[in-house]
Amino acid sequence: MSCTSFNRVFALIYICAIAAIIYHRIITLLHHSTNFISLAITTSLLISDLILAFMWVGSTSFRLYPILRQVYPENLEKILHRKDFPAIDIFICTTDPYNEPPMNVVNTALSLMAYDYPPEKISVYVSDDGGSELTLFAFMEAANFAKVWLPFCRDNNVMDRSPEAYFGTKNYGRAGLETRELKAMYERMKIKVENVVERGEVCPEYITTEPQRQTFNKYRSLGFTRSHHPSIIQVLIEGAKEKDKGGQSMPNLVYLSRGKNKNSPHHFKAGALNTLV
């Protein structure tokens, strides 16, 4: 018996049980005593049963007639040339480097940037609603790592494009030298980012250029808090100007920590998404 057939038989039996329970509740109401408490309890149980039955029907109906679809991405290139693919903007929202570790968010961004899609058509926007220099530092490191990771995924047809997922399942006893070197590079980046998060600040020795120093100084300005600060926008990768290790264009990667004023409501994630839009 297929899974669908089993679900249908189970649903039929369950419907009979529900109908029996509701019938019992109604009969009890029709022959209830004059006791008000008994009447109230029976009525409450009937209403509860009806609500739960409605919820069950709503969730079960999807299992009775499942729809299975297949995709054929290879046919897309038969319709459009890659240069004619529409541009896509991808929004990533994060808010707290301790509840949402920056390395987790970085892995999400790297997997999105490595899509099998024209890289010049992809723009990834990271909204840091927590206004944390730790998150920005993690993405500065990720921007450098992406120059090696993206061509590696492309040349080796990697399907697990999140580095953490890929390196967590790979058998490195038989991995090539390039893979082992790339893993070592990723581990160095991960250790550096986690060290910064543990310390709660970006170490001065990690700030190597004057533009970086000017950017991080904004986080250290007087009165800067996560709920009261000016906008910070950092273009980490500008695809039109930067190339990866293989000489191919790269997706745009933009960091944004929208400005907040403690005297005005910021509407949490909804406000962050409105700012990105």
Secondary structure, 3 states (H helix, E strand, C coil): CCHHHHHHHHHHHHHHHHHHHHHHHHHHHHCCCCCHHHHHHHHHHHHHHHHHHHHHHHHHHHHHCCCCCCCCHHHHHHHCCHHHCCCEEEEEEECCCCCCCHHHHHHHHHHHHCCCCCHHHEEEEEEECCCCHHHHHHHHHHHHHHHHHHHHHHHHCCCCCCHHHHHHHCCCCCCCHHHHHHHHHHHHHHHHHHHHHHHCCCCHHHCCCHHHHHHHHHHCCCCCECCEECCEEEEEECCCCCECCCCCECCEEEEEECCECCCCCCCHHHHHHHHHC
